[in-house]
Structure formats: structure tokens, C-alpha cells
Amino acid sequence: MSKQQANWSPYDNNGGSCVAIAGADYCVVAADTRMSTGYSILTRDYSKICKLADKCFLASSGFQADVRALQKNLAAKHLSYQHQHNKQMSCPAMAQLLSNTLYYKRFFPYYAFNVLGGLDSEGKGCVFTYDAVGSYEKVGYSAQGSGSTLIMPVLDKRLQSPSPLLLPSQDAVTPLSEEEAIDLVKTVFVAATERDIHTGDSVEIVVLNADGIRREHVELRKD
């Protein structure tokens, strides 16, 4: 008789997909609202997008308990920064803080895969993409989560940002207008929902520009 052993993991993967696109004067951050585990849907209306500062939003997939712990950690550090400097963090500063925070936990990491999007001090869109232990890169667009392998090829085909190896370096922003970027986000989420069971229900879209913040919700298939 074979010996049975219970396998326990401190992590779970709650699925979902996140996308961010940076433009010359805007940034679009989007994520679906389905949270699942295995073949079970836990909720169809869970926001994966967190406002870290007035011009900085974080979209995260992975283990949502770790994501929530990470968000609380960043909020506490940002509050401390505001008390010390009497201003909010810029998006690039928040990007470095997120990298440091993830790297600090590298031996028992947050099981969270993040995309940070916002506007820099000049009003240009910026997107930063991360792995679980804090390695990050400034890019023109990025996707994370269970549907990222379906979404990134479409974004690569449409956007194809300049290589970071080019000298002189070029701005990592996309050539699309704001409305074109929003339409592209809607298209890639509809496509990902058809093939990824962990992505669906609806997509939450946050648009940042000089006029402020705008939110949109688009329904996706429920099955």
C-alpha cells in the first residue's frame, strides 16, 4: 500500500489578466474582474487595480491575498513619504519603491505579478512591468497574468516599442491615440476571454491624462 502524503502550498493562483499601455500624454491600465481558483469562480466582480497615488495605478494578478498585503505595505510607505516630503510620490519613484519592496521579500516572495502605470512629472505616460521578486523594466506596454501569453503577441504586433539597446535611447511610449489604445485593450481582453478560463466577466479600464482619471467597464463573457 503506497504511502499518501498531503501537499500543501502557502500560495494559490487566482488568475486574471492585467494590461497597461503608455502614450505621449496618457496611460491606460486595465484588468479583468474574475477571481478564481482552479475551476471554481470565487467572484465575478473583483477589482485588480489599486490607486497608489494621484497619477499612479497598480494592476496585479497572482495570489490575491499576497496582492492585498503588498498594496497595504505600499500604502503605508507612501503615507510615510507624504509626511516626510509633503508631496505624493511620482510614478517612477513608486516604481522603484515597488521593486525594492518585492526584492526585500525575495526569499518568501509575494506571489504577485504587477504592472504599474501612470504619468511622470512631464505628463507623459509610463508603464513598468515586474516579476515576482522585483526585477522591473520601463516599457511602452505590458501584460501580466493568466492571459498574458495570449495578449502580449497582439500588443507586440500592433505596438512594437523601440529596443532599449538603441542609442540614443527613445521614449517607451506607443504611437496610438488615447481612444485607439482603449479600443485595443478592449479587443485583447475579448480575445483572451475566449481562450483563457481564468479571464472574463468584465474588464475595468482606468485612463489617466492631463484632465484627470476616467474609468470604464466593459462586459465580457461569463462562462
C-alpha positions as CSV (number, residue, x, y, z in Angstrom):
1,M,0.0,0.0,0.0
2,S,1.5,3.3,-1.1
3,K,2.1,6.0,1.5
4,Q,-0.1,9.0,0.9
5,Q,1.2,12.5,1.6
6,A,-0.7,15.8,1.7
7,N,0.8,18.5,-0.4
8,W,0.2,22.0,1.0
9,S,1.3,25.2,-0.5
10,P,1.2,28.7,1.0
11,Y,0.3,30.1,-2.4
12,D,-2.6,29.9,-4.8
13,N,-3.1,31.4,-8.2
14,N,-6.3,33.3,-8.5
15,G,-5.9,34.0,-12.3
16,G,-6.9,37.1,-14.2
17,S,-5.1,39.3,-16.7
18,C,-3.7,42.9,-16.5
19,V,-2.6,45.3,-19.3
20,A,-1.1,48.7,-19.3
21,I,-0.3,51.0,-22.3
22,A,1.6,54.3,-22.1
23,G,1.1,57.1,-24.6
24,A,2.6,60.5,-25.2
25,D,0.1,62.2,-22.8
26,Y,-2.0,59.3,-21.3
27,C,-1.8,55.9,-19.7
28,V,-4.3,53.1,-19.8
29,V,-4.4,50.5,-17.1
30,A,-6.8,47.6,-17.4
31,A,-7.7,44.3,-15.7
32,D,-10.5,41.8,-15.7
33,T,-12.7,41.3,-12.7
34,R,-12.8,37.5,-12.4
35,M,-11.2,35.9,-9.4
36,S,-10.9,32.1,-9.5
37,T,-9.1,29.1,-8.0
38,G,-8.7,26.0,-10.2
39,Y,-12.0,25.5,-12.0
40,S,-14.1,27.5,-9.4
41,I,-15.0,31.1,-9.8
42,L,-14.8,32.9,-6.4
43,T,-16.3,36.2,-7.5
44,R,-17.1,37.9,-10.8
45,D,-16.6,41.4,-9.6
46,Y,-13.1,41.8,-8.0
47,S,-11.0,44.8,-8.9
48,K,-7.4,44.0,-9.6
49,I,-6.4,47.7,-10.0
50,C,-5.2,49.8,-7.0
51,K,-4.7,53.5,-6.8
52,L,-1.3,54.1,-5.2
53,A,-1.0,57.9,-5.9
54,D,-3.0,60.5,-7.9
55,K,-1.1,59.7,-11.0
56,C,-0.1,56.1,-10.4
57,F,-2.1,52.8,-10.6
58,L,-1.1,49.2,-9.9
59,A,-2.7,46.2,-11.6
60,S,-1.8,42.8,-10.1
61,S,-2.6,39.2,-10.8
62,G,-1.5,36.0,-9.0
63,F,-2.4,35.2,-5.4
64,Q,-4.8,38.0,-4.3
65,A,-4.1,37.6,-0.6
66,D,-0.4,38.4,-1.3
67,V,-1.5,41.2,-3.6
68,R,-3.6,42.8,-0.9
69,A,-0.7,42.5,1.6
70,L,1.6,44.2,-1.0
71,Q,-0.9,47.0,-1.6
72,K,-1.2,47.7,2.2
73,N,2.6,47.7,2.5
74,L,3.0,50.2,-0.3
75,A,0.2,52.4,1.0
76,A,1.9,52.6,4.4
77,K,5.2,53.5,2.9
78,H,3.6,56.1,0.6
79,L,1.9,57.7,3.6
80,S,5.2,57.9,5.4
81,Y,6.8,59.5,2.3
82,Q,4.0,62.1,2.2
83,H,4.5,63.1,5.8
84,Q,8.3,63.4,5.3
85,H,8.2,65.3,1.9
86,N,4.8,67.0,1.9
87,K,4.0,65.6,-1.6
88,Q,3.0,62.5,-3.3
89,M,5.4,60.1,-5.0
90,S,5.9,60.3,-8.7
91,C,5.2,57.3,-10.8
92,P,8.9,56.5,-11.4
93,A,9.6,56.8,-7.7
94,M,6.7,54.5,-6.9
95,A,8.1,52.0,-9.4
96,Q,11.4,51.9,-7.6
97,L,9.6,51.5,-4.2
98,L,7.6,48.6,-5.6
99,S,10.8,46.9,-6.9
100,N,12.5,47.4,-3.5
101,T,9.5,46.0,-1.6
102,L,9.3,42.9,-3.8
103,Y,13.1,42.3,-3.7
104,Y,13.0,42.6,0.1
105,K,10.7,39.5,0.2
106,R,12.6,37.6,-2.4
107,F,13.2,34.5,-0.1
108,F,9.5,34.1,0.5
109,P,8.1,36.3,-2.3
110,Y,4.7,37.9,-2.8
111,Y,3.1,35.7,-5.4
112,A,2.1,38.8,-7.3
113,F,2.8,39.8,-10.9
114,N,2.4,43.5,-11.3
115,V,2.1,46.2,-13.9
116,L,2.5,49.8,-12.8
117,G,1.1,52.6,-14.9
118,G,0.8,56.3,-14.6
119,L,2.1,59.7,-15.7
120,D,5.5,61.1,-15.0
121,S,6.4,64.6,-13.9
122,E,6.2,65.8,-17.5
123,G,2.8,64.3,-18.0
124,K,4.0,61.5,-20.3
125,G,2.6,58.0,-19.9
126,C,4.9,55.4,-18.3
127,V,4.5,51.7,-17.7
128,F,6.7,49.4,-15.5
129,T,6.5,45.7,-15.6
130,Y,7.7,43.3,-12.9
131,D,8.4,39.7,-12.0
132,A,7.6,38.3,-8.5
133,V,11.0,39.3,-7.0
134,G,11.2,42.9,-8.1
135,S,13.1,42.9,-11.4
136,Y,11.5,45.6,-13.4
137,E,11.7,47.4,-16.7
138,K,10.2,50.6,-18.1
139,V,8.2,49.7,-21.2
140,G,5.6,51.2,-23.6
141,Y,3.1,48.4,-22.9
142,S,2.9,45.2,-20.9
143,A,0.6,42.4,-19.8
144,Q,0.7,40.1,-16.8
145,G,-1.4,37.2,-15.6
146,S,-3.0,34.0,-16.9
147,G,-3.9,35.6,-20.2
148,S,-0.6,37.4,-20.8
149,T,0.7,34.8,-23.2
150,L,-2.4,35.4,-25.4
151,I,-2.4,39.2,-25.1
152,M,1.3,40.1,-25.5
153,P,1.7,38.8,-29.1
154,V,-1.2,41.0,-30.1
155,L,0.3,44.1,-28.4
156,D,3.7,43.3,-29.9
157,K,2.2,43.1,-33.4
158,R,0.4,46.4,-33.0
159,L,2.8,48.5,-30.9
160,Q,6.4,47.1,-31.2
161,S,8.2,49.6,-29.0
162,P,11.8,50.6,-29.7
163,S,14.6,48.4,-28.4
164,P,16.1,49.5,-25.1
165,L,19.5,48.8,-26.8
166,L,19.1,51.7,-29.3
167,L,21.3,54.7,-28.8
168,P,20.3,57.4,-28.3
169,S,17.5,55.9,-26.2
170,Q,14.0,56.5,-27.4
171,D,10.8,57.2,-25.3
172,A,9.0,54.0,-24.4
173,V,5.6,55.3,-25.4
174,T,3.2,53.9,-28.0
175,P,2.2,55.7,-31.2
176,L,-1.6,55.2,-30.6
177,S,-4.0,57.9,-29.7
178,E,-5.9,57.5,-26.4
179,E,-9.1,56.2,-28.0
180,E,-7.1,53.7,-30.2
181,A,-5.3,52.4,-27.1
182,I,-8.6,51.9,-25.2
183,D,-10.1,50.1,-28.2
184,L,-7.0,47.9,-28.4
185,V,-7.3,47.0,-24.7
186,K,-11.0,46.0,-25.2
187,T,-10.0,43.9,-28.2
188,V,-7.2,42.0,-26.5
189,F,-9.4,41.2,-23.4
190,V,-12.3,39.9,-25.6
191,A,-9.7,37.7,-27.4
192,A,-8.1,36.4,-24.2
193,T,-11.5,35.7,-22.6
194,E,-12.3,33.3,-25.5
195,R,-9.2,31.1,-24.7
196,D,-8.4,31.6,-21.0
197,I,-10.8,30.3,-18.5
198,H,-9.4,32.4,-15.7
199,T,-10.1,35.7,-17.6
200,G,-13.6,37.0,-18.0
201,D,-16.8,38.5,-16.7
202,S,-15.8,42.2,-17.2
203,V,-12.8,44.4,-17.8
204,E,-12.1,47.5,-15.7
205,I,-10.2,50.2,-17.6
206,V,-8.6,53.2,-15.9
207,V,-7.4,56.1,-18.2
208,L,-5.0,58.8,-16.8
209,N,-4.4,62.0,-18.7
210,A,-4.0,65.7,-18.0
211,D,-7.7,66.1,-17.3
212,G,-7.6,63.5,-14.5
213,I,-8.8,59.9,-14.2
214,R,-11.6,58.2,-16.1
215,R,-12.9,54.7,-15.5
216,E,-14.8,52.4,-17.9
217,H,-16.3,48.9,-17.5
218,V,-16.9,46.5,-20.4
219,E,-18.8,43.3,-20.1
220,L,-17.0,40.0,-21.2
221,R,-18.4,36.5,-21.5
222,K,-19.4,34.9,-18.2
223,D,-18.5,31.2,-18.9
